[in-house]
């Protein structure tokens, strides 16, 4: 009896689903799958591992308000650490940048998807604004990273410590500022 009720609830939810929340969840799935594939050690790319990652990326899209997006992010970071520390793959800036951008997209899209019920009527412009801000953060962060790497390449060994300390001060300052603004 309970199984029949669950099936009917699921069927009703699928019928009422609107396109905008599903597109957000599809974006969440794509970003999650991209992050996992980016982090996966190259030696383990095969049909079985991709199928497992496909399912792992599908779970946060189905339950974005749960801990599953965090689980996906931790899994991607773990895979990347295994690839670099365990299998000796080189740490490259494009791969790190791609992984960071995809994980941020997972985080941001999961937050948006958690706020959008399946059957809500949303104007596409509302989500477009969110995605534009998301892309702005990603491109801005990438530009800052490239400039920072260019600056580090010109510094001496003592400059690395100063640069790291400056980054720490900037991160603490940004956190303080955001906490103050949110009050």
C-alpha positions in Angstrom: 0.0 0.0 0.0 2.7 2.4 1.0 4.7 1.6 -2.2 1.7 2.4 -4.4 1.3 5.7 -2.7 4.9 6.6 -3.2 4.7 5.7 -6.9 1.6 7.9 -7.3 3.3 10.8 -5.5 6.3 10.4 -7.8 4.1 10.2 -10.9 2.2 13.3 -9.8 5.4 15.2 -9.2 6.8 14.3 -12.6 3.6 15.5 -14.3 3.7 18.9 -12.5 7.4 19.5 -13.1 8.2 22.7 -14.9 11.1 23.4 -17.3 13.1 26.0 -15.4 13.7 24.0 -12.2 14.6 21.0 -14.3 17.1 23.1 -16.3 18.8 24.2 -13.1 19.0 20.6 -11.9 20.4 19.6 -15.3 23.0 22.2 -14.9 23.8 21.0 -11.5 24.1 17.4 -12.8 26.4 18.6 -15.7 28.7 20.6 -13.4 28.9 17.7 -10.9 29.7 15.2 -13.6 32.2 17.5 -15.1 33.9 18.0 -11.7 34.1 14.3 -11.1 35.5 13.6 -14.6 38.0 16.3 -14.2 39.2 14.9 -10.9 39.2 11.3 -11.9 42.7 9.7 -12.4 43.3 9.2 -16.1 44.2 5.5 -15.5 40.6 4.9 -14.3 38.6 6.4 -17.1 36.5 3.5 -18.4 32.8 2.8 -18.9 32.2 1.4 -15.4 33.9 4.4 -13.6 32.0 6.9 -15.8 28.7 5.1 -15.0 29.4 5.3 -11.3 30.3 9.0 -11.6 27.1 9.5 -13.6 25.0 8.1 -10.8 27.0 10.1 -8.2 26.4 13.3 -10.1 22.7 12.5 -10.5 22.1 12.3 -6.8 22.6 16.0 -5.9 20.4 17.0 -8.8 17.6 14.9 -7.4 18.1 16.1 -3.8 19.9 19.5 -4.0 18.9 20.6 -0.5 20.5 17.6 1.2 24.1 16.9 2.0 24.6 15.3 -1.4 26.1 18.3 -3.2 28.7 18.5 -0.4 29.3 14.7 -0.8 29.9 15.2 -4.5 32.4 18.0 -3.9 34.3 16.0 -1.3 34.4 13.0 -3.7 35.7 15.2 -6.5 38.4 16.7 -4.3 39.3 13.2 -3.0 39.6 11.9 -6.6 41.8 14.8 -7.5 44.1 14.1 -4.5 44.2 10.4 -5.4 45.1 11.3 -9.0 47.9 13.7 -8.0 49.3 12.2 -4.8 48.4 8.6 -5.5 49.1 8.3 -9.2 51.6 11.0 -9.6 49.6 13.0 -12.2 51.0 16.5 -12.7 49.2 19.4 -11.1 48.3 21.7 -13.9 46.7 25.1 -13.7 44.0 24.4 -16.3 42.9 21.3 -14.4 42.8 23.0 -11.0 41.0 26.0 -12.5 38.4 23.8 -14.2 37.8 21.7 -11.1 37.5 24.8 -8.9 35.0 26.4 -11.4 32.9 23.3 -11.7 32.8 22.8 -7.9 31.7 26.4 -7.4 29.0 25.9 -10.1 27.8 22.8 -8.2 27.7 24.8 -5.0 25.8 27.7 -6.6 23.4 25.7 -8.7 22.6 23.4 -5.7 21.7 26.4 -3.6 19.4 27.7 -6.4 17.9 24.3 -7.1 17.2 23.8 -3.4 15.1 27.0 -3.4 13.1 26.0 -6.5 10.4 23.3 -6.1 9.9 21.0 -9.1 6.5 22.6 -9.9 7.2 26.3 -9.4 6.5 28.7 -12.3 9.7 30.8 -12.6 10.5 33.4 -15.3 13.7 32.4 -17.1 15.0 35.9 -16.5 15.3 35.2 -12.8 17.5 32.2 -13.4 19.4 33.9 -16.1 20.5 36.7 -13.7 21.7 34.0 -11.3 23.7 32.3 -14.0 25.2 35.6 -15.2 26.4 36.3 -11.7 27.8 32.8 -11.4 29.7 33.2 -14.7 31.0 36.7 -13.5 32.4 35.1 -10.4 34.0 32.3 -12.3 35.6 34.6 -15.0 36.6 37.1 -12.4 38.3 34.5 -10.2 40.1 33.0 -13.2 41.4 36.4 -14.2 42.6 37.1 -10.6 44.3 33.6 -10.6 46.1 34.3 -13.9 47.3 37.7 -12.6 48.4 36.2 -9.3 50.3 33.5 -11.0 52.0 36.1 -13.2 52.9 38.1 -10.1 54.2 35.0 -8.3 56.4 34.1 -11.3 58.2 37.4 -10.9 58.7 37.2 -7.1 61.6 35.7 -5.2 61.3 32.9 -2.6 60.5 35.5 0.1 57.9 36.9 -2.1 55.9 33.7 -2.1 55.4 34.0 1.7 54.4 37.6 1.3 52.0 36.7 -1.5 50.5 33.8 0.6 50.1 36.1 3.6 48.5 38.8 1.4 46.0 36.2 0.1 45.2 35.1 3.7 44.6 38.8 4.7 42.3 39.3 1.7 40.3 36.1 2.5 39.8 37.1 6.1 38.9 40.6 5.1 36.4 39.4 2.5 34.8 37.1 5.1 34.6 39.9 7.6 33.1 42.2 5.1 30.5 39.6 4.0 29.6 38.9 7.6 29.1 42.6 8.3 27.0 43.1 5.2 24.7 40.2 6.0 23.8 41.7 9.4 
